[in-house]
Amino acid sequence: MSLSFESTQSVAIIGGGPGGYEAALAAAQLGAEVTVVERAGIGGSAVITDVVPSKTLIATADAAVAISQAGDLGVQLFARGAEGKPLKPEIAINMGAVNKRLLSLARQQSDDMRAGLVEAGVRIISGHGRLDSDNAVVVSTGPGGTDFDRIEADTLLISVGASPRELPSAKPDGQRILTWTQLYDMKALPGHLIVVGSGVTGAEFASAYMNLGAKVTLISSRDQVLPGEDTDAAAVLERVFKRGGMNVLSTSRADKVERDGDGVIVTLSDGRTVEGSHCLLAVGSIPNTAGIGLEEAGVQMTASGHIQVNKVARTSVPNIYAAGDCTTFVPLASVASMQGRTAIFHALGDVVIPLERRRITSNIFTAPEIATVGWQEKDITDGLINGVVHKLPLAANPRAKMMGIKDGFVKLIAREGSGTVIGGVIVGPRASELIYPIAIAVERRLTVDQVSRVFAVYPSLSSSITDAARAMHVVDHTVYGDA
């Protein structure tokens, strides 16, 4: 379908990450003159130092696990010794090769995105952008910021992302005390990686390095890993972590991280110490909004430096929009992309569907993965909504048995009475893919009966979704037997 809508407006975007990139493509499609200012490379930190490289690392870890567990499926790897006797080979991780590959893939993805913008007719300027008066962006482009370019535009979009948060008592040195952007210079697998922080980033890297063969200690300030996530999902992941040999220190807070020769010492708030070879700080992020003229332009900010936006990504200044991790909305690359498109559609007068948090699908790329969408079981427990829950373990699924999957589940959440699907959780391999039909059900307000009537391939992991929906087909939607 071709669009007849055309715009004669100009759009300037600071930041070429997922939000800025998608906004630029949308604006170009609608006929606007578009300029993108980016200092690191198209794709931003999400592509160059965060999402793409980290998920590539996780894919390598998944491959290592698949090889190591192949024996459970009857696949045995042997080599011949000097006397012709079979030897069981060990799995070796070439960390230098792994990191070289993932950084190459990240740069390739950035180059592909840049080529897409150029093909769409978007002007790209490499440099540091900041807001100026009169709807303009000033870009420092020369060495040391000596050369400047000025861009005037009708609509401005800020998508500058965020950077790893640092602690005064735990300063990263890029060698032994690291943020997640500094992990990819390692030439060898860490002997003992201490991960401070058990949120999404901490859990993902702890899972990956454990599965690559490193000794891992995870320091969590809460009583469970992944605080704020589905309790059942967090419990499964913590059980898998401990079974894999990870040392999980719950309700423990790191007060200080110090370099100690070729290692690190982490001091906890109760005086205990943990010694390791490397320490990863995964204690959140801070928006890259300082010093780019937002306050001077009248853009409303939070105390943490995030940009206040509404459901169409508009700021307090009518012609200034913002997208991504620098805003008060959900910090996900997929959300940044949707915010960028929504902002442009709104600014240029196209059809706009305001963003709703309850329809956002998210995934945690641990092993197993954890995917969620919509209302959660805790919302029902807290009395925020009337709903019912049904959970099926993946271990009962025939395809899962064939694949040797022992951990995980499918959980459906429906509105009480009507049976409308309002949320779901999937824990298992490729949960990021399996959550999609539930996300469609939430978006289109399908009932459990409608979902149950969709044919699922037999055998398949997705059949657990229809099985859960069928189990909820009762007159009063009461749940029988929570697995």
C-alpha positions in Angstrom: 0.0 0.0 0.0 1.5 3.4 -1.0 0.9 6.5 1.0 -0.4 9.7 -0.7 0.5 11.8 2.4 3.4 14.1 1.9 5.1 16.6 4.1 7.1 19.7 3.3 8.4 20.0 6.8 11.9 19.6 8.1 12.9 17.2 10.9 16.2 17.2 12.8 17.1 14.3 15.0 19.8 14.2 17.7 20.8 10.5 18.1 20.8 7.7 15.6 19.9 4.9 17.8 16.7 2.8 17.4 14.4 5.7 18.1 16.2 8.2 15.9 16.7 5.7 13.1 13.1 4.7 12.9 11.9 8.3 13.2 14.2 9.3 10.3 12.9 6.5 8.1 9.3 7.4 9.0 9.9 11.1 8.3 11.6 10.4 5.0 8.7 8.2 4.0 6.3 11.0 4.6 8.3 13.4 2.5 10.0 15.5 5.1 13.6 16.8 4.9 15.4 14.8 7.5 18.8 15.3 9.2 20.2 12.9 11.8 23.1 13.9 14.1 25.0 10.9 15.6 28.4 10.9 17.3 29.1 7.1 17.6 27.5 5.6 14.6 24.0 4.8 13.3 22.4 2.4 15.6 23.8 4.2 18.6 25.0 2.3 21.7 22.1 -0.2 21.3 23.7 -1.6 18.2 27.4 -0.8 18.8 28.0 -1.5 22.5 24.8 -2.9 24.0 22.0 -4.9 22.5 23.6 -6.4 19.4 26.9 -7.4 20.9 25.4 -8.7 24.1 22.8 -10.8 22.4 25.5 -12.1 20.0 27.5 -13.1 23.1 24.4 -14.8 24.5 23.9 -16.7 21.2 27.4 -18.0 21.5 26.7 -19.1 25.1 23.5 -20.9 23.9 25.6 -22.8 21.3 28.0 -23.9 24.0 25.2 -25.2 26.2 23.6 -27.0 23.2 26.9 -28.8 22.6 27.5 -29.6 26.2 24.0 -31.0 26.7 23.9 -32.9 23.4 24.9 -36.1 25.2 21.4 -36.1 26.9 19.9 -36.5 23.5 22.3 -39.4 22.5 24.7 -37.2 20.6 28.3 -38.0 21.7 31.4 -36.2 20.6 34.7 -38.1 20.7 38.2 -37.7 19.3 40.8 -40.5 18.7 43.8 -40.6 20.9 47.3 -41.7 20.0 46.4 -45.4 20.5 43.1 -45.1 18.7 41.1 -45.0 21.8 38.1 -42.5 22.0 38.6 -39.4 24.0 35.9 -37.0 25.0 36.9 -33.5 23.9 36.4 -30.5 26.1 34.5 -27.4 24.9 36.9 -24.5 24.6 35.8 -20.8 24.3 38.1 -18.6 22.3 37.0 -15.3 24.0 39.1 -13.2 21.6 37.4 -14.7 18.6 34.0 -14.4 20.2 34.5 -10.7 20.9 36.0 -10.0 17.5 32.9 -11.6 15.9 30.3 -9.8 17.9 32.0 -6.4 17.5 32.2 -7.1 13.7 28.5 -8.0 13.6 27.6 -4.8 15.5 29.6 -2.6 13.1 28.0 -4.4 10.1 24.5 -3.8 11.5 25.4 -0.1 12.0 26.7 0.1 8.5 23.5 -1.5 7.1 21.3 0.9 9.0 23.4 3.9 7.8 23.0 2.6 4.2 19.2 2.4 4.7 19.0 6.0 5.8 21.2 7.2 2.9 19.0 5.3 0.5 15.9 7.0 2.0 17.5 10.4 1.4 18.3 11.2 5.0 21.2 13.6 5.6 23.6 12.2 8.3 26.0 14.4 10.2 28.7 12.9 12.5 29.2 15.0 15.6 27.7 16.1 18.9 24.4 17.8 18.7 22.7 20.2 21.1 19.6 22.4 21.0 19.8 26.0 20.2 17.2 28.8 20.1 14.8 29.2 17.3 14.2 25.5 16.6 17.8 24.8 15.7 20.3 22.1 16.4 24.0 23.1 16.6 26.5 20.3 15.8 30.1 20.3 16.7 31.8 18.3 13.9 35.5 19.2 13.9 38.4 17.7 16.0 38.0 19.0 19.5 34.6 20.5 18.6 36.2 23.4 16.6 33.8 23.2 13.6 30.1 23.8 13.8 27.0 23.1 11.7 23.6 24.7 12.3 20.4 22.9 11.4 17.0 24.6 11.5 14.0 22.4 11.5 10.2 22.5 12.1 10.3 19.3 14.3 13.1 18.2 16.6 13.5 14.7 18.1 15.9 13.8 20.9 17.1 10.2 21.1 20.4 10.4 22.8 20.1 7.1 24.8 21.8 6.4 28.2 25.1 5.3 29.6 26.1 2.8 32.3 25.7 4.1 35.8 28.9 4.3 37.8 29.4 4.2 41.6 31.7 6.5 43.5 33.1 3.5 45.3 33.4 1.3 42.2 35.1 3.2 39.4 35.4 1.2 36.2 39.0 0.9 34.9 38.2 -0.9 31.6 40.4 -3.9 32.6 39.1 -5.6 35.8 36.2 -3.4 36.9 33.9 -3.1 33.9 30.7 -1.7 32.7 28.7 -3.7 30.1 30.2 -1.6 27.3 33.8 -2.6 28.3 33.4 -6.4 28.3 34.3 -6.9 24.7 38.1 -6.2 25.0 38.7 -9.4 27.0 41.0 -11.9 25.3 40.2 -14.8 27.7 37.2 -16.0 29.6 37.1 -14.5 33.1 38.4 -16.9 35.8 35.8 -15.6 38.2 33.3 -12.9 37.2 31.5 -11.0 40.0 28.3 -9.4 38.7 27.0 -6.5 40.8 23.3 -6.1 40.1 20.7 -8.7 39.4 18.4 -6.7 37.1 18.0 -7.6 33.4 21.5 -6.6 32.4 23.2 -8.3 35.3 21.1 -11.5 34.9 21.8 -11.7 31.2 25.5 -11.4 31.5 25.7 -13.7 34.5 23.8 -16.3 32.5 25.9 -15.9 29.4 29.3 -16.1 31.2 28.2 -19.1 33.3 27.2 -21.0 30.2 30.5 -20.0 28.5 32.2 -21.8 31.4 33.3 -19.0 33.7 32.8 -19.1 37.5 30.2 -16.5 38.3 29.0 -14.8 41.5 25.8 -12.7 41.3 25.3 -10.1 43.9 21.6 -9.2 44.3 20.4 -6.5 46.7 16.9 -8.1 46.7 15.6 -11.4 47.9 15.3 -12.7 44.3 17.0 -12.1 41.0 15.2 -9.9 38.5 13.3 -7.9 41.1 10.0 -6.6 39.7 9.6 -9.5 37.3 7.2 -12.4 37.5 8.0 -14.3 40.7 7.6 -17.7 39.2 9.9 -16.8 36.3 12.5 -15.4 38.6 12.4 -18.6 40.7 13.0 -20.7 37.7 16.0 -18.7 36.6 17.5 -18.6 40.0 17.1 -22.4 40.3 18.9 -22.8 36.9 21.6 -20.4 38.0 22.3 -22.4 41.2 22.2 -25.7 39.4 24.7 -24.4 36.9 27.1 -23.6 39.7 26.5 -19.9 40.0 26.9 -18.4 43.5 23.9 -16.2 44.0 24.2 -13.8 47.0 20.7 -12.6 47.7 19.8 -9.6 49.9 23.5 -8.5 49.6 24.6 -5.0 48.6 28.0 -4.1 47.2 29.5 -1.2 49.1 32.9 -1.0 47.4 34.8 -2.6 44.4 38.6 -2.4 44.4 41.3 -3.5 42.1 43.7 -6.0 43.7 46.6 -6.8 41.4 45.2 -9.1 38.7 41.9 -9.4 40.4 39.1 -7.5 42.3 37.7 -7.4 45.8 34.0 -6.6 46.3 33.1 -5.5 49.8 29.5 -6.1 50.9 27.6 -3.8 53.2 27.7 -6.5 56.0 31.5 -6.6 55.8 31.9 -9.8 53.8 34.2 -9.7 50.8 34.1 -11.6 47.5 37.3 -12.0 45.5 37.3 -12.6 41.7 39.2 -11.9 38.5 36.8 -9.4 37.1 33.7 -7.4 38.2 30.8 -6.3 36.0 28.9 -3.3 37.3 25.2 -3.7 36.2 23.6 -1.0 38.5 21.4 0.8 36.0 22.0 3.6 33.5 21.8 7.4 33.3 20.3 9.4 30.4 22.7 11.2 28.1 20.8 14.5 28.4 23.2 16.7 30.3 24.6 19.7 28.5 22.6 19.5 25.3 20.4 22.5 25.9 17.2 20.8 27.0 16.6 22.9 30.1 17.3 26.1 28.2 14.8 25.1 25.6 12.1 24.7 28.3 11.9 20.9 28.0 10.6 19.4 31.3 12.9 16.9 32.9 12.9 14.6 35.9 15.4 14.8 38.8 17.2 11.8 37.2 17.7 13.7 34.0 15.1 11.8 31.9 12.9 13.7 29.5 9.2 13.9 30.3 7.1 12.6 27.4 3.5 11.8 26.8 2.0 8.8 25.0 2.9 10.2 21.6 6.5 10.9 22.7 5.9 14.7 22.8 7.8 16.8 25.4 6.6 19.9 27.2 7.7 22.0 24.1 5.2 21.4 21.3 7.7 20.9 18.4 10.2 18.8 20.4 9.8 15.1 20.8 12.0 12.5 22.5 12.4 8.7 22.2 14.3 5.9 23.9 16.2 5.4 27.1 16.6 9.2 27.6 12.8 9.5 28.3 10.5 8.5 31.1 9.0 5.7 29.0 10.0 2.0 29.0 13.8 1.6 28.3 13.7 -1.0 25.5 15.0 -0.8 21.9 11.7 -1.9 20.5 9.9 0.8 22.5 12.4 3.5 21.3 11.7 2.5 17.7 8.0 2.7 18.2 8.3 6.0 20.0 10.3 7.4 17.2 7.7 6.4 14.6 4.8 7.6 16.8 6.5 11.0 17.3 7.0 11.6 13.6 3.4 10.5 12.7 2.1 12.9 15.3 4.3 15.8 14.3 3.6 15.4 10.6 -0.1 14.8 10.9 -0.3 11.1 10.2 -2.5 8.6 12.0 -1.3 8.0 15.6 -2.0 5.3 18.0 -0.8 6.4 21.5 1.6 4.0 23.2 0.3 1.9 26.1 2.7 0.3 28.6 0.4 -2.7 29.1 0.8 -3.7 25.4 4.6 -3.7 25.4 6.3 -7.0 25.0 9.7 -7.4 26.7 12.2 -10.2 26.9 15.1 -11.1 29.1 17.8 -13.0 27.2 18.9 -15.4 29.9 18.9 -19.1 29.5 16.0 -19.9 29.7 14.6 -16.6 28.3 11.8 -14.8 30.0 9.2 -13.0 27.9 6.3 -10.9 29.3 3.4 -8.8 28.0 0.4 -7.0 29.5 -0.9 -7.3 33.0 0.9 -9.6 35.3 -0.1 -12.0 38.1 1.1 -9.5 40.8 -1.3 -6.9 39.4 -4.2 -9.3 40.2 -2.8 -10.1 43.7 -2.4 -6.4 44.4 -6.0 -5.8 43.4 -5.3 -3.6 40.3 -7.4 -5.8 38.0 -9.8 -8.7 38.3 -8.2 -11.6 36.5 -7.4 -15.3 36.5 -4.1 -17.1 35.8 -3.3 -20.5 34.3 0.3 -21.9 34.1 1.5 -24.9 32.3 5.0 -26.3 32.7 7.0 -26.8 29.5 8.2 -30.1 30.7 4.8 -31.5 29.9 5.0 -30.4 26.3 5.9 -33.2 23.9 8.2 -31.0 21.7 10.0 -29.8 24.9 10.5 -33.5 25.9 12.0 -34.2 22.4 14.4 -31.2 22.8 15.4 -32.0 26.4 13.8 -28.9 27.9 13.2 -29.3 31.6 12.7 -25.7 32.8 10.1 -23.1 32.0 6.4 -22.6 31.6 3.6 -20.8 29.8 1.4 -18.6 31.9 -1.8 -16.9 30.5 -3.6 -14.1 32.3 -7.2 -13.4 31.4 -9.9 -10.9 32.6 -12.3 -12.5 35.0 -15.7 -13.2 33.5 -15.0 -12.2 29.8 -11.9 -14.4 29.4 -10.2 -11.6 27.5 -6.4 -12.2 27.4 -4.7 -9.4 29.2 -1.2 -10.7 29.8 1.2 -13.6 29.7 4.6 -14.9 30.7 6.7 -17.5 28.9 9.9 -18.9 30.3 11.8 -21.2 28.0 14.1 -21.3 24.9 13.2 -18.6 22.4 10.5 -17.2 24.6 11.1 -13.9 22.7 9.5 -15.6 19.7 6.8 -17.6 21.5 5.4 -14.5 23.3 4.3 -13.0 20.0 0.9 -14.7 19.7 0.1 -13.7 23.2 1.1 -10.1 22.4 -1.3 -10.2 19.5 -4.1 -11.5 21.7 -3.5 -8.7 24.2 -3.3 -6.1 21.4 -6.5 -7.3 19.7 -8.4 -8.1 22.9 -8.9 -11.8 22.0 -10.5 -14.1 24.5 -9.0 -17.4 25.6 -11.6 -19.2 23.6 -10.6 -17.4 20.4 -6.9 -18.2 21.1 -7.8 -21.8 21.8 -9.5 -22.2 18.4 -6.3 -21.3 16.5 -4.5 -24.4 15.2 -1.1 -25.0 16.7 1.4 -27.4 15.0 1.8 -30.7 16.8 4.3 -31.1 18.3 5.4 -27.6 19.0 6.2 -25.4 22.0 3.6 -23.0 20.9 0.9 -25.6 21.5 1.3 -24.9 25.2 -0.3 -21.5 24.6 -3.4 -23.1 23.1 -3.4 -25.8 25.8 -3.4 -23.1 28.5 -6.2 -21.2 26.7 -8.3 -24.4 26.5 -7.8 -25.0 30.1 -9.3 -21.7 30.9 -12.5 -22.5 29.0 -14.8 -22.8 32.0 -18.0 -21.0 32.8 -16.6 -18.8 35.5 -13.0 -18.9 34.2 -11.8 -20.4 37.5 -8.3 -21.9 37.2 -8.1 -25.6 37.9 -4.7 -26.7 39.1 -1.8 -24.2 39.0 1.1 -26.2 37.7 
